[in-house]
Amino acid sequence: MRNPKEHLEDELQAIAAVERHACVERADFECGELLQIWFLHHCEG
């Protein structure tokens, strides 16, 4: 089992990744199944 600090570091990295791609246009997001899956994967905790 991972310790809380490692889990928090993973969460912070996921947030940074989502923020880097937050500029995607809504239409592109709605049409991009892989992009949607990617975002969901990084938002799961």
Rosetta constraint file for C-alpha pairs under 8 A:
AtomPair CA 2 CA 6 HARMONIC 6.32 0.50
AtomPair CA 2 CA 7 HARMONIC 6.76 0.50
AtomPair CA 3 CA 7 HARMONIC 6.52 0.50
AtomPair CA 4 CA 8 HARMONIC 6.11 0.50
AtomPair CA 5 CA 9 HARMONIC 6.20 0.50
AtomPair CA 6 CA 10 HARMONIC 6.31 0.50
AtomPair CA 7 CA 11 HARMONIC 6.34 0.50
AtomPair CA 8 CA 12 HARMONIC 6.19 0.50
AtomPair CA 9 CA 13 HARMONIC 6.21 0.50
AtomPair CA 10 CA 14 HARMONIC 6.20 0.50
AtomPair CA 11 CA 15 HARMONIC 6.21 0.50
AtomPair CA 11 CA 45 HARMONIC 7.11 0.50
AtomPair CA 12 CA 16 HARMONIC 6.23 0.50
AtomPair CA 13 CA 17 HARMONIC 6.20 0.50
AtomPair CA 14 CA 18 HARMONIC 6.25 0.50
AtomPair CA 14 CA 42 HARMONIC 5.14 0.50
AtomPair CA 14 CA 43 HARMONIC 7.03 0.50
AtomPair CA 15 CA 19 HARMONIC 6.12 0.50
AtomPair CA 15 CA 42 HARMONIC 7.28 0.50
AtomPair CA 15 CA 43 HARMONIC 7.59 0.50
AtomPair CA 16 CA 20 HARMONIC 6.23 0.50
AtomPair CA 17 CA 21 HARMONIC 6.69 0.50
AtomPair CA 17 CA 42 HARMONIC 7.64 0.50
AtomPair CA 18 CA 22 HARMONIC 6.02 0.50
AtomPair CA 18 CA 39 HARMONIC 6.63 0.50
AtomPair CA 18 CA 42 HARMONIC 6.94 0.50
AtomPair CA 19 CA 23 HARMONIC 8.00 0.50
AtomPair CA 24 CA 28 HARMONIC 6.66 0.50
AtomPair CA 24 CA 29 HARMONIC 6.59 0.50
AtomPair CA 25 CA 29 HARMONIC 6.32 0.50
AtomPair CA 26 CA 30 HARMONIC 6.09 0.50
AtomPair CA 27 CA 31 HARMONIC 6.18 0.50
AtomPair CA 28 CA 32 HARMONIC 5.88 0.50
AtomPair CA 29 CA 33 HARMONIC 7.65 0.50
AtomPair CA 29 CA 35 HARMONIC 6.34 0.50
AtomPair CA 29 CA 36 HARMONIC 6.45 0.50
AtomPair CA 30 CA 36 HARMONIC 7.53 0.50
AtomPair CA 32 CA 36 HARMONIC 6.26 0.50
AtomPair CA 33 CA 37 HARMONIC 6.22 0.50
AtomPair CA 34 CA 38 HARMONIC 6.06 0.50
AtomPair CA 35 CA 39 HARMONIC 6.22 0.50
AtomPair CA 36 CA 40 HARMONIC 6.21 0.50
AtomPair CA 37 CA 41 HARMONIC 6.01 0.50
AtomPair CA 38 CA 42 HARMONIC 6.36 0.50
AtomPair CA 39 CA 43 HARMONIC 6.18 0.50
AtomPair CA 40 CA 44 HARMONIC 6.18 0.50
